[in-house]
Amino acid sequence: MSRFLIIGAGINGLTCAYRLLEAKHQVIIVSDRFPPFTTSNVAGALWEWPPAVCGFYDAKQSKDISLQKKWAEISYRKFYDLHKKELPTGVFLRKANFYFSSPVLANTEEAAKMNELKGIVLNFLHSESIVKKNEIADDKIVDAYQYLAPMVDTDTYLQWMVDHLTSKGAILRTQKIERNLSEEAHRLKSKNEVDLVINCTGLGAYDLCDKTVFAVKGGLLRLRNYDNSGNQILEAHCTSINSEDENEFNYIVPRGKDSLVIGGYAIPMRDHTEQSLLEEQFYSGLFARNCRFYPPLANFTIPLDPGGITGYRPYREDGIRLEKDREVDFLIHNYGHGGSGVLLSWGCADEVLKLCS
């Protein structure tokens, strides 16, 4: 049995802790914020095959995402298992529809992605008839596919994670790490009497160890998932970044039993001092755009968060960093997941577990 210190309590820090405890190790988690106050709480949390819809920027930067695909597949299977066990995790398995402005088979990259995807997921269907059946009103949309996808109510899921970890003996400690991590790791290792330190700090890695980390700002609306007749939206409807505005995509995802998440934007930010909230006009425009795309949404008008929610996806110029530190041999890094933190979480945790052995 070994003893590990994890820095960061977002989706990746908690999932790493889960896997380490499962392997009979001892775990301490230190973070300046715990759920429900983490970036992971405001994630869209729809499982996708890499590169994800809001992962466009990462896809441009990363030459090889084969590891991400492996991690995504592992996560799909784990989320499926959690759903089937009917635990109070907030994990749901529902149809996800993805729409395209040109035939998928006419685009080499999209066709390759689809052919990989259909061998991984359940109930895959590729048909242009999906567009009409689902009442998509954007006349530029001509093709679509769908499959059963995990959709995670992150508030419920992350709290379930915290409760599970503490019940298994994990120690959670509120602490902000501010100094250079290469130096601070030695003090943390000694003070906490641990064998390894695992860095899952997301955007925090910018200040601690890596100036190539940057935020991609996004905005979400959460609505009550009932219209005036009691109807619900029970499938996800998504498009990729559109060609007219490289920062926009449509994203309608049922969250949990009673809410909808509406997105989205992906605005790269290199200035780490800029943390302003998105304007009210930003959110009203987001809702109107999604209603034009999917008209039934217009009947869902009760907001659950006045003014919308701003989130910052933690990207890294060279993609995800998941490796042992080259200078500090007891330090492992696991950050830079961008908009794919949830969908890669279980695969990345398995990789961390291998590095710990």
C-alpha positions in Angstrom: 0.0 0.0 0.0 1.3 3.4 -1.0 0.2 6.9 0.0 -0.6 9.6 -2.6 -1.2 13.3 -2.6 -3.5 14.7 -5.3 -3.6 18.4 -6.0 -6.9 19.5 -7.4 -10.5 18.4 -6.8 -12.0 18.7 -10.2 -13.2 15.7 -12.3 -9.7 14.4 -13.0 -8.4 14.8 -9.4 -11.4 13.0 -7.9 -11.4 10.2 -10.5 -7.7 9.6 -9.9 -8.4 9.3 -6.2 -11.2 6.8 -6.9 -8.9 4.5 -8.9 -6.1 4.8 -6.3 -8.4 3.9 -3.4 -9.8 1.1 -5.5 -6.3 -0.3 -5.8 -6.0 -0.2 -1.9 -3.8 2.9 -1.7 -4.2 5.8 0.7 -5.1 9.2 -0.7 -5.0 12.8 0.4 -6.6 15.5 -1.9 -5.7 19.1 -1.4 -7.4 21.9 -3.3 -8.5 25.5 -2.8 -12.0 24.5 -4.1 -14.1 21.4 -3.8 -17.4 20.6 -5.5 -19.8 22.3 -6.1 -17.3 25.2 -6.7 -15.0 23.7 -9.3 -14.7 24.3 -13.0 -15.9 20.7 -13.6 -19.3 21.5 -12.0 -20.2 23.7 -15.0 -19.0 21.3 -17.7 -21.5 20.3 -20.4 -20.5 16.7 -19.6 -21.7 14.9 -22.7 -19.5 11.9 -23.8 -18.2 12.3 -27.3 -15.6 10.7 -29.4 -12.4 12.8 -29.7 -12.0 15.5 -30.9 -15.1 16.7 -29.1 -17.4 19.5 -30.4 -15.9 22.1 -28.1 -12.4 20.5 -28.4 -11.7 22.1 -31.8 -8.9 24.2 -30.5 -7.1 21.2 -28.9 -7.6 19.2 -32.1 -5.7 21.9 -34.1 -2.9 21.9 -31.6 -2.5 18.1 -31.1 -1.0 16.0 -33.9 -1.9 12.7 -32.4 -5.0 12.1 -30.3 -4.9 8.3 -30.3 -4.4 8.2 -26.6 -7.4 10.4 -26.1 -9.5 7.9 -28.1 -8.3 5.1 -25.9 -9.1 7.1 -22.7 -12.5 8.0 -24.1 -13.4 4.4 -24.8 -12.4 3.4 -21.2 -14.6 6.2 -19.9 -17.6 5.2 -22.0 -17.5 1.7 -20.6 -17.2 3.0 -17.0 -20.0 5.5 -17.3 -22.1 2.7 -18.9 -21.4 0.5 -15.9 -22.3 3.3 -13.4 -25.6 3.9 -15.3 -26.5 0.2 -15.3 -25.8 -0.1 -11.5 -28.5 2.6 -10.9 -26.3 4.3 -8.2 -27.2 7.9 -7.3 -24.4 9.1 -9.6 -26.2 11.5 -11.9 -25.0 9.5 -14.9 -27.6 9.0 -17.6 -27.5 7.1 -20.9 -29.5 8.9 -23.7 -29.5 9.4 -27.4 -27.1 12.1 -28.6 -27.6 13.5 -32.1 -24.8 15.2 -34.1 -25.6 17.3 -37.1 -23.5 18.3 -40.1 -23.7 20.9 -42.9 -22.3 18.5 -45.5 -22.6 14.7 -45.9 -20.3 13.0 -43.3 -18.9 10.6 -45.9 -17.8 13.5 -48.1 -15.5 14.8 -45.3 -12.5 12.6 -44.8 -11.9 13.5 -41.2 -15.6 13.3 -40.2 -16.0 10.0 -42.0 -13.0 8.5 -40.2 -14.3 9.8 -36.8 -17.7 8.3 -37.5 -16.3 4.9 -38.5 -14.2 4.7 -35.4 -17.1 5.9 -33.2 -19.7 3.3 -34.4 -17.5 0.5 -33.2 -17.4 1.9 -29.7 -20.9 3.1 -28.8 -24.3 1.5 -28.5 -27.2 1.9 -30.9 -25.3 3.9 -33.6 -27.3 5.2 -36.5 -26.2 7.3 -39.4 -29.0 8.8 -41.5 -29.9 12.1 -43.1 -33.5 11.3 -42.0 -32.6 12.1 -38.4 -32.5 15.8 -39.4 -36.2 15.9 -40.4 -37.4 13.5 -37.7 -35.9 15.7 -35.0 -37.4 18.9 -36.5 -34.0 20.6 -37.1 -34.8 23.9 -38.8 -31.3 25.0 -39.9 -31.5 24.5 -43.7 -27.7 24.2 -43.8 -27.9 20.9 -41.9 -28.0 17.9 -44.3 -26.7 14.9 -42.4 -26.6 13.4 -38.9 -25.8 10.4 -36.7 -26.8 9.4 -33.3 -25.8 6.9 -30.5 -26.4 6.2 -26.9 -24.1 8.5 -24.9 -23.4 9.1 -21.2 -24.6 12.5 -20.0 -23.5 13.5 -16.6 -25.3 15.7 -14.1 -22.0 17.1 -12.8 -23.4 18.5 -9.5 -24.8 15.2 -8.5 -21.9 13.2 -9.9 -19.1 15.2 -8.2 -20.9 15.2 -4.9 -21.3 11.4 -5.2 -17.6 11.2 -5.9 -16.7 13.2 -2.8 -19.0 11.1 -0.6 -17.6 7.9 -2.0 -14.0 9.0 -1.6 -14.5 10.1 2.0 -16.4 6.9 2.8 -13.3 4.9 1.6 -10.9 6.9 3.8 -9.7 9.7 1.5 -8.6 12.8 3.3 -9.8 16.1 1.8 -8.0 19.2 2.8 -8.6 22.8 1.7 -5.3 24.3 0.7 -4.1 26.7 -2.0 -0.8 25.8 -3.6 0.9 29.0 -4.8 4.6 28.4 -5.2 6.5 26.8 -8.1 5.3 23.2 -8.1 8.7 21.6 -8.7 9.9 23.2 -5.5 6.7 22.9 -3.5 6.3 19.2 -4.4 9.3 18.3 -2.1 7.7 20.1 0.9 4.3 18.6 0.2 5.8 15.1 -0.1 7.7 15.5 3.2 4.9 17.2 5.2 2.2 14.7 4.1 4.5 11.6 4.2 3.4 10.5 0.7 5.1 8.4 -2.0 3.9 10.4 -5.0 2.3 13.8 -5.8 -0.2 14.0 -8.6 -0.9 17.3 -10.2 -4.5 17.6 -11.4 -4.8 21.4 -11.2 -6.3 22.3 -14.6 -6.0 26.0 -15.2 -4.1 26.3 -12.0 -1.2 24.6 -13.7 -0.5 27.9 -15.4 0.7 29.5 -12.2 2.3 26.4 -10.8 4.3 24.8 -13.6 3.2 25.5 -17.2 2.8 28.9 -19.0 1.4 27.1 -22.1 -1.9 26.5 -20.3 -4.7 28.8 -21.3 -8.4 29.1 -20.9 -11.1 28.7 -23.5 -14.1 30.6 -22.2 -17.6 29.2 -22.6 -21.1 30.0 -21.6 -24.0 27.8 -20.7 -27.7 28.4 -19.9 -29.5 26.0 -17.6 -33.3 25.7 -18.2 -36.1 23.7 -16.5 -36.6 20.7 -18.6 -40.4 21.0 -18.8 -42.5 23.0 -21.2 -46.1 24.3 -20.4 -47.5 20.9 -21.3 -45.1 18.9 -19.2 -43.0 17.7 -22.2 -39.3 17.1 -21.8 -36.3 17.1 -24.2 -34.7 13.7 -23.6 -32.1 13.6 -26.4 -29.0 15.8 -27.0 -28.7 17.9 -30.1 -25.2 19.2 -31.1 -23.4 20.7 -34.0 -19.7 21.3 -34.6 -18.1 24.8 -34.7 -19.7 26.6 -37.6 -17.8 28.1 -40.5 -19.3 31.6 -40.1 -18.2 32.1 -36.5 -15.4 29.8 -35.3 -16.4 30.4 -31.7 -19.9 29.0 -31.9 -21.7 25.7 -31.8 -25.1 24.5 -30.9 -25.4 22.3 -27.8 -28.7 21.2 -26.2 -28.2 18.5 -23.5 -30.7 17.1 -21.0 -29.0 17.2 -17.6 -30.2 14.9 -14.8 -34.0 14.5 -14.6 -35.2 18.1 -14.7 -32.8 20.5 -16.4 -31.4 21.3 -19.8 -27.9 22.7 -20.6 -27.7 25.0 -23.6 -24.5 26.1 -25.3 -22.1 27.0 -26.6 -19.1 29.2 -27.2 -15.4 28.4 -27.2 -13.4 31.6 -27.0 -9.6 31.1 -26.6 -8.1 33.5 -24.0 -4.4 34.1 -23.7 -4.7 36.8 -21.1 -5.0 35.0 -17.8 -6.0 38.2 -16.0 -9.2 38.5 -17.9 -12.0 36.8 -16.0 -15.1 38.9 -16.8 -18.6 37.5 -16.9 -20.2 37.2 -20.2 -22.8 39.8 -21.0 -26.6 39.2 -20.7 -26.7 39.8 -24.5 -24.3 36.9 -25.0 -26.8 34.5 -23.3 -29.9 35.8 -24.9 -28.2 35.4 -28.3 -27.1 31.8 -27.4 -30.7 30.8 -26.6 -32.1 32.5 -29.7 -29.5 30.7 -31.9 -30.3 27.3 -30.5 -34.1 27.9 -30.9 -33.5 28.7 -34.6 -31.6 25.5 -34.9 -34.1 23.4 -32.8 -37.5 25.1 -32.6 -39.0 22.9 -29.9 -36.6 24.5 -27.5 -38.5 27.8 -27.6 -41.1 26.3 -25.3 -38.6 25.8 -22.5 -38.3 29.2 -21.0 -37.7 28.9 -17.2 -34.1 29.7 -16.3 -32.5 27.8 -13.5 -29.5 30.3 -13.3 -30.3 33.9 -13.9 -27.8 35.4 -16.4 -26.2 32.1 -17.4 -23.0 30.4 -16.3 -19.5 31.2 -17.4 -16.9 28.4 -17.5 -13.2 28.2 -18.5 -12.0 25.1 -20.2 -8.3 24.3 -19.2 -6.4 23.8 -22.4 -2.7 23.4 -23.1 -0.8 24.3 -26.3 0.6 20.8 -26.8 -2.5 19.0 -25.6 -3.0 17.0 -22.4 0.0 16.5 -20.2 -0.1 13.1 -18.6 3.3 12.0 -17.6 5.9 11.8 -14.8 7.8 15.0 -14.3 11.2 14.9 -16.0 13.0 16.5 -13.0 10.9 15.5 -10.0 10.6 11.7 -10.1 7.8 11.5 -7.6 5.6 14.1 -9.4 2.9 13.0 -11.9 1.1 15.5 -14.1 -2.5 15.1 -15.4 -3.9 18.4 -16.8 -4.7 20.3 -20.0 -7.9 18.3 -20.9 -9.7 21.3 -22.3 -13.4 20.7 -22.9 -12.9 16.9 -22.6 -12.2 16.5 -18.9 -15.3 14.4 -18.1 -15.3 12.2 -21.2 -11.6 11.3 -20.7 -11.6 11.2 -16.9 -11.7 7.4 -16.3 -9.1 6.6 -19.0 -6.7 9.2 -17.7 -7.1 7.9 -14.2 -6.2 4.4 -15.4 -3.1 5.9 -17.0 -2.1 7.7 -13.8 -2.6 4.4 -11.9 -0.1 2.7 -14.3 2.4 5.6 -13.7 2.1 5.1 -10.0 3.1 1.4 -10.1 
